[in-house]
Amino acid sequence: MLWQDWTMSNDITRIHTGEVQNLTDRFAHRAAMMKPSEIRSLFAVASRPDIVSLAGGMPNLSAFPMEMMASVVEKLIRDNGQEALQYGSGQGHPKLREQICDVMALEGIRAHPDDVIVTTGSQQALDLISRIFIDPGDVVLVEAPSYVGALGTFHQYEAKVVHVAMDNNGLIPIALREAITATRATGRKIKFLYLIPNYQNPAGVLLTAERRTEILEICRDESIFVIEDNPYGLLGFERPSPNAMRAEDSENVLYLGTFSKTIAPGFRIGWALVPQALKEKLVIASESSILCPSNFTQLAISNYLSDQPWRDQITSFAQLYKVRRDVMLETLKATFPAGATWTKPGGGFYVWVTLPPEIDTKALMPKAIVSKVAYVPGTAFYADGFGSWSLRLSYCFPSPERIREGVKSLAGVIKTEMELRGLN
């Protein structure tokens, strides 16, 4: 059938069957909760080569040994292609789950492979846990600010997000107590506390060991379980991060990990370490979503962990990010106006900048784009529209030279805006 004949026939059929009706009228109620993040909305602009993007949190793969990985993949296909290209277990490949336990042991976690569920990135694990636990109207406690991907997931499942204050030492325990008391006074049910204790996204701060213990005690006393999301824990610059919270509490902490930051995000392999009581439901939920994680990428990572110096590679990544962190902090100090403050991360990808409250960083974005620099406005990291005078800067991907260029340009935009508002 010619293309013109097919399209005419198809149009007639759609008219006769009423399919010209807008499909949006047929969406499920939950579809209304699906909204693009502010970061994704920036991609079209931030990806332009003339823009210095300090927005996205993409790992920098310039230090990744591509030839070595090519040999790993070649050997995998040659020696074990039949298994690598076949369906696998819904829980994940047994050998990789054992190796994941070895990786987590670096942060003090003693775990059994049977308690590990491999997922398509840790984002899928977060989605599955939310699907299992959240009923519409339930409360999820999160840091203020918090990871935009988590906020989007909780919103999609119609949870009410309650932010808990943090400072340069992470989540504040007394603020957690107050949030629990205030929430329960409204009659709402708190399902869990979600936090990123190591070099937090977006603030870059590290939760101290003392606060970790206190937060765990509070949550046990209040029968609230903890989701510990830990993408950056092995990417400390000066010293190792404290032991994972899961190392201290194996019953009340659900731990999420990923290889996206320490190997490469394109493999899309993460995991959840959960108590036995949750494992079966989580595997069932995963199988209904993706049937099974990719056998090919699991075995590629497994072979990499078996045959290559992966600890040294993580050290190389951390050194690369430290150089870029230092350049960003130096340039902020040299160029940003008085009245601006920022965090000084000891690892990870991000710096959180706070400006005078009169400055709206979302409204300022078009001016920044004209000056060839992009960032993420602070409101992206709050569920309630808060944070309009803050912004996140990412140093992981651009070169040091581009970081200097972008921070200087942004400083000029902010200084001009402050002058217009009489803030200098």
C-alpha positions as CSV (number, residue, x, y, z in Angstrom):
1,M,0.0,0.0,0.0
2,L,1.3,3.4,-0.9
3,W,2.0,5.9,1.9
4,Q,-0.7,8.3,0.7
5,D,-3.3,5.5,0.5
6,W,-2.4,4.2,3.9
7,T,-2.7,7.6,5.6
8,M,-6.0,8.4,3.8
9,S,-7.4,5.0,4.9
10,N,-6.1,5.4,8.4
11,D,-7.7,8.9,8.7
12,I,-11.1,7.6,7.5
13,T,-10.9,4.7,10.0
14,R,-10.0,7.1,12.9
15,I,-12.9,9.4,12.0
16,H,-15.4,6.5,11.9
17,T,-14.2,5.1,15.2
18,G,-14.0,8.4,17.0
19,E,-10.3,8.2,17.6
20,V,-9.8,11.8,16.7
21,Q,-10.8,12.5,20.3
22,N,-7.9,13.9,22.3
23,L,-6.0,11.0,24.0
24,T,-5.4,13.2,27.0
25,D,-9.1,12.9,27.9
26,R,-8.5,9.2,28.5
27,F,-5.5,9.5,30.8
28,A,-5.6,7.8,34.2
29,H,-5.9,10.0,37.2
30,R,-2.2,9.4,38.1
31,A,-1.0,10.7,34.7
32,A,-1.8,14.2,36.0
33,M,0.9,13.7,38.6
34,M,3.6,13.1,35.9
35,K,5.4,16.3,35.2
36,P,8.9,17.0,33.7
37,S,11.6,18.0,36.1
38,E,13.1,21.5,35.8
39,I,16.5,19.8,35.1
40,R,15.1,17.9,32.1
41,S,13.5,21.1,30.8
42,L,16.9,22.7,30.8
43,F,18.5,19.9,28.7
44,A,17.7,21.4,25.3
45,V,19.4,24.7,26.2
46,A,22.2,23.4,28.4
47,S,23.3,20.9,25.7
48,R,24.2,23.7,23.3
49,P,27.9,23.8,22.7
50,D,28.1,27.5,23.3
51,I,26.5,27.2,26.8
52,V,28.7,26.3,29.8
53,S,26.4,23.8,31.6
54,L,26.8,23.8,35.3
55,A,23.4,22.2,35.5
56,G,23.5,18.5,34.8
57,G,25.0,15.8,37.0
58,M,26.5,13.7,34.3
59,P,29.6,11.6,35.4
60,N,32.7,12.6,33.6
61,L,33.9,9.6,31.6
62,S,37.2,11.1,30.4
63,A,39.0,9.1,33.1
64,F,37.2,5.9,32.2
65,P,39.4,3.3,30.4
66,M,37.4,2.7,27.3
67,E,39.8,0.2,25.7
68,M,39.8,-1.9,28.8
69,M,36.0,-2.0,28.9
70,A,35.9,-2.9,25.2
71,S,38.1,-5.9,26.0
72,V,35.8,-6.8,28.9
73,V,32.8,-6.7,26.6
74,E,34.5,-8.6,23.8
75,K,35.6,-11.4,26.2
76,L,32.1,-11.6,27.6
77,I,30.5,-12.1,24.2
78,R,33.2,-14.5,23.1
79,D,33.2,-16.7,26.2
80,N,29.7,-16.3,27.6
81,G,27.6,-14.7,24.9
82,Q,24.8,-17.3,25.2
83,E,24.1,-16.3,28.8
84,A,24.9,-12.6,28.5
85,L,22.3,-12.1,25.7
86,Q,19.6,-14.3,27.4
87,Y,16.9,-13.4,29.9
88,G,18.0,-13.6,33.5
89,S,16.7,-13.7,37.1
90,G,14.3,-11.1,38.2
91,Q,16.4,-10.5,41.3
92,G,19.6,-10.1,39.4
93,H,22.6,-12.3,38.5
94,P,23.9,-14.2,41.6
95,K,27.5,-13.5,41.0
96,L,26.9,-9.7,40.6
97,R,24.9,-9.7,43.8
98,E,27.9,-11.3,45.6
99,Q,30.2,-8.6,44.2
100,I,27.8,-5.9,45.2
101,C,28.1,-7.1,48.8
102,D,31.9,-6.7,48.5
103,V,31.4,-3.1,47.2
104,M,29.1,-2.2,50.1
105,A,31.6,-3.7,52.6
106,L,33.8,-0.7,51.8
107,E,31.3,1.4,53.8
108,G,30.9,-1.0,56.6
109,I,27.9,-3.0,55.4
110,R,27.7,-6.7,56.1
111,A,25.1,-8.2,53.7
112,H,24.0,-11.4,52.2
113,P,23.6,-11.6,48.3
114,D,20.1,-13.0,48.8
115,D,19.0,-9.7,50.3
116,V,20.2,-7.7,47.2
117,I,17.8,-6.9,44.3
118,V,19.5,-5.6,41.1
119,T,17.5,-2.8,39.4
120,T,17.7,-0.6,36.3
121,G,19.6,2.1,38.1
122,S,18.8,3.0,41.7
123,Q,16.0,5.2,40.4
124,Q,14.0,2.1,39.5
125,A,14.5,0.8,43.1
126,L,13.1,4.1,44.5
127,D,10.1,3.8,42.2
128,L,9.4,0.2,43.2
129,I,9.7,1.0,46.9
130,S,7.3,4.0,46.4
131,R,4.9,1.8,44.5
132,I,4.8,-0.8,47.3
133,F,4.5,1.6,50.3
134,I,2.9,4.9,49.3
135,D,-0.9,5.3,49.3
136,P,-2.3,8.7,48.1
137,G,-2.0,11.2,50.9
138,D,0.8,9.4,52.8
139,V,3.7,11.6,54.0
140,V,7.3,11.1,52.9
141,L,9.9,13.0,54.9
142,V,12.9,14.3,52.9
143,E,15.8,16.7,53.3
144,A,15.4,20.4,52.4
145,P,16.5,20.5,49.6
146,S,16.2,17.0,48.1
147,Y,17.0,15.0,45.0
148,V,14.7,16.1,42.1
149,G,14.3,12.5,40.9
150,A,13.0,11.3,44.2
151,L,10.6,14.3,44.5
152,G,9.1,13.4,41.1
153,T,8.6,9.8,42.1
154,F,6.9,10.6,45.3
155,H,4.7,13.2,43.6
156,Q,3.7,10.6,40.9
157,Y,2.5,8.2,43.7
158,E,0.5,11.1,45.2
159,A,2.5,11.4,48.4
160,K,2.7,14.6,50.5
161,V,6.4,15.6,50.8
162,V,7.4,17.2,54.1
163,H,10.9,18.8,54.0
164,V,13.2,18.6,57.0
165,A,15.8,21.3,57.6
166,M,19.5,20.6,57.1
167,D,22.7,22.5,57.5
168,N,26.3,22.0,56.6
169,N,26.4,18.8,58.7
170,G,23.3,17.3,57.0
171,L,19.8,16.6,58.2
172,I,19.1,18.2,61.6
173,P,17.8,15.7,64.2
174,I,15.8,18.1,66.2
175,A,14.1,19.3,63.0
176,L,13.3,15.7,62.2
177,R,11.6,15.3,65.6
178,E,9.6,18.5,65.0
179,A,8.5,17.4,61.5
180,I,7.3,14.1,62.8
181,T,5.3,15.7,65.6
182,A,3.8,18.3,63.4
183,T,2.9,15.8,60.7
184,R,1.2,13.4,63.1
185,A,-0.8,16.2,64.6
186,T,-2.5,16.5,61.2
187,G,-3.5,12.9,61.3
188,R,-1.4,11.9,58.3
189,K,0.6,8.7,58.1
190,I,4.4,8.9,57.7
191,K,5.7,6.1,55.4
192,F,9.4,6.7,55.5
193,L,12.4,9.1,55.6
194,Y,14.3,9.5,52.4
195,L,17.8,10.9,52.5
196,I,21.2,11.0,50.8
197,P,23.8,11.1,53.6
198,N,26.9,11.3,51.5
199,Y,27.7,14.5,49.5
200,Q,24.1,15.1,49.1
201,N,22.3,16.0,45.8
202,P,21.8,18.9,45.5
203,A,23.6,20.5,48.6
204,G,26.8,18.5,48.5
205,V,26.9,18.1,52.3
206,L,28.0,15.1,54.4
207,L,25.8,13.8,57.2
208,T,28.0,13.4,60.3
209,A,28.4,10.0,62.0
210,E,26.9,11.4,65.2
211,R,23.8,12.6,63.4
212,R,23.4,9.3,61.5
213,T,23.2,7.4,64.8
214,E,20.7,9.9,66.3
215,I,18.5,9.9,63.2
216,L,18.4,6.2,63.2
217,E,17.4,6.2,66.9
218,I,14.6,8.7,66.2
219,C,13.2,6.7,63.3
220,R,13.3,3.4,65.2
221,D,11.5,5.0,68.1
222,E,8.9,6.5,65.8
223,S,8.5,3.3,63.7
224,I,9.6,5.1,60.5
225,F,11.9,3.3,58.2
226,V,14.8,5.0,56.4
227,I,15.6,4.9,52.7
228,E,19.4,5.6,52.4
229,D,20.3,6.6,48.8
230,N,24.0,6.4,48.4
231,P,25.3,7.2,44.9
232,Y,28.3,9.2,45.9
233,G,29.6,7.5,49.1
234,L,32.9,6.2,47.5
235,L,33.6,9.6,45.9
236,G,35.1,11.3,48.9
237,F,38.0,13.6,48.1
238,E,40.0,14.0,51.3
239,R,38.9,11.1,53.5
240,P,36.4,8.2,53.4
241,S,32.7,9.0,54.3
242,P,31.4,7.6,57.5
243,N,30.0,4.1,57.5
244,A,26.7,3.7,55.8
245,M,23.6,4.0,57.9
246,R,22.7,0.5,56.8
247,A,25.9,-0.7,58.5
248,E,24.4,0.4,61.9
249,D,20.8,-0.7,61.3
250,S,20.1,-3.7,59.1
251,E,16.4,-3.9,59.9
252,N,15.1,-0.4,59.6
253,V,17.2,0.9,56.6
254,L,16.6,0.2,52.9
255,Y,19.8,0.9,51.1
256,L,20.0,2.0,47.5
257,G,23.2,1.9,45.5
258,T,24.3,2.3,41.9
259,F,27.3,1.9,39.5
260,S,26.3,5.0,37.6
261,K,28.8,7.3,39.4
262,T,31.6,4.8,40.0
263,I,31.6,2.9,36.7
264,A,29.3,4.4,34.0
265,P,25.6,5.4,33.9
266,G,25.0,3.8,30.5
267,F,25.0,0.4,32.1
268,R,21.9,1.4,34.1
269,I,22.7,-1.0,37.0
270,G,21.7,-0.2,40.5
271,W,20.5,-2.2,43.5
272,A,18.4,-2.3,46.7
273,L,19.5,-4.0,49.9
274,V,16.4,-4.7,51.8
275,P,15.2,-6.7,54.8
276,Q,13.9,-10.2,54.0
277,A,10.3,-9.1,54.7
278,L,10.4,-6.8,51.7
279,K,12.4,-8.8,49.2
280,E,9.6,-10.9,47.7
281,K,7.4,-7.9,47.1
282,L,10.2,-5.9,45.6
283,V,11.2,-8.7,43.2
284,I,7.5,-9.2,42.1
285,A,7.2,-5.4,41.5
286,S,10.4,-5.4,39.5
287,E,9.3,-8.4,37.4
288,S,6.0,-6.7,36.6
289,S,7.9,-3.6,35.5
290,I,10.9,-4.9,33.5
291,L,10.7,-8.7,33.8
292,C,14.5,-8.8,34.6
293,P,17.4,-6.4,34.6
294,S,19.8,-6.6,31.6
295,N,21.9,-9.8,31.8
296,F,24.4,-8.3,29.4
297,T,25.1,-5.2,31.4
298,Q,25.1,-7.1,34.7
299,L,27.7,-9.5,33.4
300,A,29.8,-6.8,31.8
301,I,30.0,-5.1,35.2
302,S,30.6,-8.4,37.0
303,N,33.5,-9.2,34.7
304,Y,34.9,-5.6,35.2
305,L,34.7,-6.1,39.0
306,S,36.4,-9.5,38.7
307,D,39.2,-8.7,36.3
308,Q,40.0,-4.9,36.6
309,P,41.4,-2.6,39.3
310,W,38.0,-1.0,40.0
311,R,39.1,0.5,43.3
312,D,41.9,2.4,41.6
313,Q,39.4,3.6,39.0
314,I,37.1,5.0,41.6
315,T,40.1,6.8,43.1
316,S,40.8,8.3,39.6
317,F,37.3,9.5,39.3
318,A,37.5,11.1,42.8
319,Q,40.7,12.9,41.9
320,L,39.2,14.2,38.7
321,Y,36.2,15.6,40.5
322,K,38.3,17.1,43.3
323,V,40.3,19.2,40.7
324,R,37.0,20.5,39.3
325,R,35.5,21.1,42.8
326,D,38.6,23.1,43.7
327,V,38.4,25.2,40.6
328,M,34.7,25.9,41.2
329,L,35.2,26.9,44.8
330,E,38.2,29.1,44.0
331,T,36.3,30.9,41.2
332,L,33.2,31.4,43.4
333,K,35.3,33.0,46.1
334,A,37.1,35.2,43.5
335,T,34.0,36.4,41.6
336,F,30.7,36.0,43.4
337,P,29.3,39.1,45.2
338,A,29.1,39.6,48.9
339,G,25.8,38.2,50.2
340,A,26.2,34.9,48.4
341,T,27.2,31.8,50.3
342,W,27.8,28.2,49.2
343,T,28.6,24.8,50.5
344,K,32.1,23.3,50.3
345,P,31.5,19.6,49.4
346,G,34.1,17.0,50.5
347,G,33.0,14.7,47.6
348,G,30.4,14.1,45.0
349,F,29.2,16.4,42.2
350,Y,27.5,19.5,43.6
351,V,27.8,22.9,45.2
352,W,24.7,24.6,46.6
353,V,24.6,28.4,46.3
354,T,22.4,30.7,48.4
355,L,21.7,34.3,47.3
356,P,19.9,37.2,49.0
357,P,16.1,36.3,49.1
358,E,15.3,39.1,46.7
359,I,16.9,37.2,43.9
360,D,14.7,34.7,42.1
361,T,17.1,32.2,40.4
362,K,14.4,30.8,38.2
363,A,13.5,34.2,36.8
364,L,17.2,34.9,36.4
365,M,17.8,31.9,34.2
366,P,17.0,33.6,30.8
367,K,19.6,36.2,31.6
368,A,22.2,33.5,32.5
369,I,21.5,31.7,29.2
370,V,22.1,35.0,27.3
371,S,25.5,35.1,29.1
372,K,26.2,31.5,28.0
373,V,25.8,29.7,31.4
374,A,23.2,27.3,32.8
375,Y,22.5,26.1,36.3
376,V,19.5,24.5,38.1
377,P,17.2,26.9,40.1
378,G,16.7,25.9,43.8
379,T,12.9,25.5,43.4
380,A,13.6,22.2,41.5
381,F,14.7,20.6,44.7
382,Y,11.6,21.4,46.8
383,A,8.1,20.1,46.6
384,D,6.6,23.3,47.8
385,G,8.1,26.0,45.6
386,F,10.6,27.0,48.3
387,G,14.3,27.7,47.5
388,S,13.8,30.5,44.9
389,W,16.9,32.3,46.0
390,S,19.1,29.2,45.8
391,L,20.7,27.3,42.9
392,R,22.7,24.1,42.3
393,L,26.0,24.1,40.4
394,S,27.5,20.9,39.1
395,Y,31.3,20.6,38.6
396,C,31.5,17.0,37.5
397,F,31.3,17.2,33.7
398,P,32.8,20.5,32.4
399,S,36.6,21.0,32.1
400,P,38.2,23.2,34.7
401,E,38.6,26.0,32.1
402,R,34.9,25.8,31.3
403,I,34.0,25.8,35.0
404,R,36.0,29.1,35.4
405,E,34.3,30.6,32.4
406,G,30.8,29.6,33.5
407,V,31.1,30.7,37.1
408,K,32.6,34.1,36.1
409,S,29.7,34.6,33.7
410,L,27.1,33.7,36.3
411,A,28.8,36.0,38.8
412,G,28.4,38.9,36.4
413,V,24.7,38.1,35.9
414,I,24.1,38.0,39.6
415,K,26.0,41.2,40.3
416,T,24.0,43.0,37.7
417,E,20.7,41.7,39.1
418,M,21.8,42.8,42.6
419,E,22.7,46.2,41.4
420,L,19.3,46.6,39.7
421,R,17.6,45.7,43.0
422,G,19.9,48.0,45.0
423,L,21.4,45.2,47.0
424,N,25.1,46.2,46.6
